[in-house]
Each structure stands twice: as structure tokens, then as C-alpha cells.
Amino acid sequence: MTHHFLVIGAQRCGTTYLHELLADHPDIAMARPARPEPKVFLGDEVVDRGAEWYDRTFFAHAGTATALGEKSTSYLESPDAIRRATAVLGGPRIVVQLRDPIERAVSNWGFSRSHGMEERSVEEALTRNLEGPLPWDPQLTSVSPYAYLERGRYADHLGPWLEAFPGLVRVQFLEDLVEEPDRIGELYRWLGVDADVRPASLGQPVNQAERPEDTLDAGLVERLRDYYHDSDRTLAGLVGRELPWPHPVGGPR
């Protein structure tokens, strides 16, 4: 019997690489087309069309696959996607992959820059973002291409998904997968497919963004760590483990 799962984010956290590891498993079918991301549950149309339409439209190639997955990283920031996914899929399993939020912000800047949406230096862009949200045109993109810092406050976005799908949300970290590629077997097992498969794509990252020539100023890094202090501490509590990046542990600032 088949079951569904969603890879809901976060953006610029190695989810394209993760998609390849999932798509290359013989028991898993990932939604097609994969680019641009389907983002089916960002609109109400899918609720009216139903599960049969969803499967017929995005998983016609599934064959004997038992796990059907969709990667749309904008979902993590969209509480309304929870309602729509529940209406259509019932209780899908939810996969969330995260990374050091500062590394994520730099990667987000590089992605926006390579797509012609960003002209500022990374330090100018992040410093401006510390002052507040950066304006963007919702007619051009479904989510802001400039939410460099807000998007890394993972705990703010994760809570509603944990509440909506108790026991069905798996949070993992890109740093762990890079350091120990074999840990992909843990995700395979959690998805109910053969945990011993090791696809050829393992260890071959894709969709890497432009990197700045220089490292971030140490003073700016300190300000960014302070910005993420409360969110990182809450996230560690939500996932029940220490985070694989530098962050304040417990106590007041």
C-alpha cells in the first residue's frame, strides 16, 4: 500500500540534494515535474480536485513505488498548506531538513544574486535584514527572495507542523548528512522503504549557490548569532538534541 510524504523545507538547506537521494530510491517516487517545485498546497485548487487528481497529475510514473513524495520548500512557511495537505492526504509524513541559519542565509543571498534579484553584497543585505523585513514583489515570487534571516528562525515555522502532525514529522540536519552520508538510511527506514539502499547520488551535492568571496565579518556573525539565540534554543528543545552549529545553550542572553 502506498503512502505520501512531503519535504516541506527549509529553503537552501540541501533539499535539492535530499530530493535526489529520495528520487534515486527504487521504492520512492518523487512528484514530477520537480522543477519548479510543485507547490500544490499553496492554493486551494488541490482541495477541490482531490487526492486522485493529485496522484494522477504528479505521480503517473510511480509504478511499484510505495512512498510518494513531494518536495516544496515553501510549505514550511505556509500554515495554510497544513490545512490543504490534511484535506487531501490525511496524515502524510513530513520531512524537514535544516542547516546552520547563517549558512542558509548566505546561500539564500547567493541564490537570489545568481537569479538577478540581488545586487547588494552579502554583508550589506544581511545587515539591512537585521533592521527588519526587506520589501519584495509577491507578483514575481510566491515567497520573499529576501527573507534571508527570517527564514532561518526555524522554530517559528516548525511549531504548527508539529502540532498538526504529531509523530509524523522528522527533522534532520544537512550537517549530519554531509558528515555521515550513510545516515540517509535512517530516513529511508522512517519512510518505510529499504534502509540499505545507497544511491549513486549519495555524496554528490547539487544546486549549490554562489558564495561570497570573503567570509562574513566576525562582528556581523556575532550579531546574527544573537538574532537567532531564542529561535535556536527553542528549536533544540523541539527536536530534543543539540544543534550541529554554534549557538547559545540555555540561560539568558
Secondary structure, DSSP 4 states (H G I P E B T S, - for coil): --EEEEEEE-TTSSHHHHHHHHHTSTTEEE-S--SS---GGGSTHHHHHHHHHHHHHH-TT-TT-SEEEEE-GGGGG-HHHHHHHHHHHSS-EEEEEE--HHHHHHHHHHHHHHTTS--S-HHHHHHHHHTSPPP--TTT-SS-TT-TTGGG-HHHHHHHHHHHSTT-EEEEEHHHHHH-GGGHHHHHHHTTS-TT---TTTT---SPPP--SSPPPHHHHHHHHHHTHHHHHHHHHHHTS--SS----SS--
